[in-house]
Amino acid sequence: MESLRIEILNPKARNLIKSLADMNLIRIKKDDEKTEFTELLAKLRKRPDDAPSLEEITKEVESVRNARYEK
């Protein structure tokens, strides 16, 4: 099986892709969340000197948890 990422420029193309999926020739999967995380990870890896330290990450996680549980 081969996977491709396609950017749809024309809305008519979406109908063609849906038709292919209806004929069981292709499967459509959404991976928006994974893509955002992958982009963030790539951005952080490009500049390791600017990446947050483990202590900074821990502080941020703790502050988010505290804010969540205060509600």
C-alpha positions in Angstrom: 0.0 0.0 0.0 1.2 3.5 -0.9 0.3 6.6 1.0 0.2 10.1 -0.5 -0.7 13.5 0.9 -2.7 15.6 -1.5 -3.7 19.2 -1.3 -7.0 19.9 -3.0 -6.9 23.1 -5.0 -10.3 22.8 -6.7 -13.5 21.7 -4.9 -14.4 19.5 -7.9 -11.4 17.4 -7.2 -12.9 16.5 -3.8 -15.9 15.0 -5.6 -13.6 12.9 -7.7 -11.7 11.6 -4.7 -15.0 10.8 -2.9 -16.1 8.8 -6.0 -12.9 6.8 -5.9 -13.5 6.1 -2.2 -17.1 5.0 -2.9 -15.7 2.5 -5.5 -13.4 1.1 -2.8 -10.3 2.1 -4.9 -8.9 4.4 -2.2 -9.3 5.1 1.5 -9.5 8.7 2.8 -7.9 9.4 6.2 -7.6 12.7 8.0 -4.4 13.3 9.8 -4.6 17.0 10.8 -3.7 16.6 14.4 -0.7 14.4 13.6 0.5 16.9 11.0 0.4 19.8 13.4 2.4 17.8 15.9 4.9 16.7 13.3 5.4 20.3 12.1 5.9 21.5 15.7 8.4 18.7 16.3 10.3 19.5 13.1 10.4 23.2 14.1 11.8 22.4 17.5 14.4 20.0 16.1 15.7 22.7 13.7 16.7 24.9 16.5 17.7 22.7 19.5 19.3 25.7 21.3 15.9 27.4 21.5 14.0 24.3 22.5 12.5 24.4 26.0 14.3 22.6 28.8 12.7 19.7 30.6 12.2 22.0 33.6 10.4 24.6 31.4 8.2 21.9 29.9 7.3 20.5 33.4 6.4 24.0 34.7 4.1 24.5 31.7 2.4 21.1 32.1 1.9 21.8 35.8 0.4 25.2 35.1 -2.0 23.8 32.5 -3.0 21.0 34.9 -3.6 23.4 37.7 -5.8 25.6 35.5 -7.8 22.6 34.3 -8.5 21.3 37.8 -9.4 24.8 39.3 -12.6 24.8 37.2 
